[in-house]
Amino acid sequence: MPSIANAHVLAIALPFLFLTACANGGESGGDGGAGGDPVGSSFELETVDLPSAAKPAHTPGSPGVTVTNPKLVEQFGSANFDLNNGRYTRYYLSDQAGSQPDAILVLVPGFEGGASTFAVLAESLMRHAKSEGSVVVEVWAVDRRSNQLEDTAGLDLAEQEQDPSIGLDFLFGEELGLEMHPTLASELDRRAIFYNTGEDLAFMAQWTTLVHSQDIDAVVEAARSAARNANVFLGGHSAGTGFTARYAATDFNLEGVDPKPGYEKLRGLVLLEGGGGSLPTEAPSEDQLDRIEARFDGGLYGAVSSQEPRCIDGQTACTVATQQDDCGAFENTSCTEPVDAYSVVAGLLTPQLLAVSEVAALEGDLNGDNGISILQADQNGVEGNNAVEKVPELEALTVLLGTEPATSVALIGLFLDDDGAAAALASFVATSLGTIGSTVEGVRTWLNYGDEMPASVLTDNGPAPTELAEAGIWGTEVETTDLEGHMMPSFYQGHTNFSDWYYPSSGLRVVSGLGLDTTPLSAPPPQGRGRTDIENITQASNVNIPVIAFGGSNGLVPVPGQMLGYADSLAACSAPSCDGATPRVVDREQPSAAFPTFGDAAGGFEVFITEGYAHVDIVAAEHDEANNVIAPLLEFIERNVE
């Protein structure tokens, strides 16, 4: 595989070997799961940083930016560091490491998701491709640039030493009154650094959708250089389908002439439990465009930093009601209201809670479904001196999961399972993981994939809907994702993880409301305002490459009709695999509005719904007889490589 210029390899060929592989069949069996390879190849990963063309204002590493935040300086070791990178984790099979891949699938995670979201899917897809003897496939999973801000130094030590107590001490040793672990003291001499939602990371306000598209472009270009005949596919899960659709529709020539659209660099698009996006139904108002410019030109950065409304200069205080007077010194008098720099779901998801999943997962991988979780275990022999009770940001665990002792496996299962309280409040975490098991010596355990499940878990949600307006979950649920045997390592292994502690929502809101066409903002006058520096999504109606989409009947895309908005946004498919005559959408009402007829392979738009799958199952489920993702996805790749 060709070397990638300027790539910073953070972890090279770290074996993705599951500690429970022997219990799950080792390296024998079918082509899915943790070890289904008859020739014994291991599943491996490496994480790589690439320089991005995006250099947004106020961001460390951008021209003229001086870092003064002592927390950032401490984490990165100096004030001289650069966050302007595209980051991806390359997944591959060890015995194919020296082969040029026939295709590379680049995948973007969804809301609060990290690159490891795709670990199970990547292994299943590559092992299936190998068993079919067709093409050599690699999966490159993107981490947003916010991943670089996650202080995982002590968690990496915990993984290296196979000792979850190091990770717990690193994250919450101060709250628990712990004497610093000798490994932490000798290697780091500090504990974890977390950032607030205001001034600490206010520069995220400049991380627009264009910035993320440029980061993804760095990964796509590297993949094109690595894959045979530049056979690169781009996809995403959940909100990641929006990143995918925007990338494909972006004109990367910001000079306004001779378009260089993202879709021309790709062989196809893959949408996993997300709608992608659609063209706007009406043109934006002048006021809406003024507010976009005010946010980008300084108002949002100032509002996030101060957590107070600001005029376009980012410094002048204002209110929306009195903005004409307050911001009267500026041609654009829009007042921008504050938002959090990154997403926090109050009482449910915080950076601390997302971080501690790595500790629980490492313990669960080492100890299995046994013993009280390290998160609930009292420290220093003091009753009540445990992470769940002492760390305010972890209070949600008690509220959502109860106070009874549980294993680390059970705690993660309770939090993520689609039938749990957390998933009821935050459907983006919903995964079919099993159910609570028996209580052993006062500790709750977990019924995992492969265990006999009570009938009450396999809920029948009724027949498939026929009306799109009334579409909801349907079908009989399945427990299809293997938490203990396959998914658990993805929370902590390598220089990546399952979540995005600092999902950069503030900058993603800059152009909200414009959908997949920013022409009124980015086109040159008089058609637009010429602001390609903010966003340049102008090519959606020209996207002519094939698309494949997947949903779960118990997920957020339970019916194919929810993909009509994206299908309607695109040009006809002109790829060699399409017949040039079949449209993307053949019949919007047959066999029903909820299940319209798409053009499938001939028309370049396929939709597959897996009955019983929850939102995360689409990327985390085992490759068994219920799985309607892996085989169609491989066929799509095989059909569209050149």
PyMOL commands that set and color helices and strands:
alter all, ss='L'
color gray80, all
select helices_A, chain A and resi 22-24+70-76+94-96+115-132+145-149+153-161+164-172+182-187+199-206+209-226+228-230+240-249+262-265+286-306+323-326+351-367+387-390+392-401+408-416+421-425+427-429+455-457+468-470+483-491+505-508+519-522+540-542+560-569+600-603+617-620+630-640
alter helices_A, ss='H'
color red, helices_A
select strands_A, chain A and resi 8-15+43-51+85-93+103-108+137-143+232-237+268-272+435-440+443-447+547-552+585-591+596-598+605-610
alter strands_A, ss='S'
color yellow, strands_A
deselect
rebuild
show_as cartoon
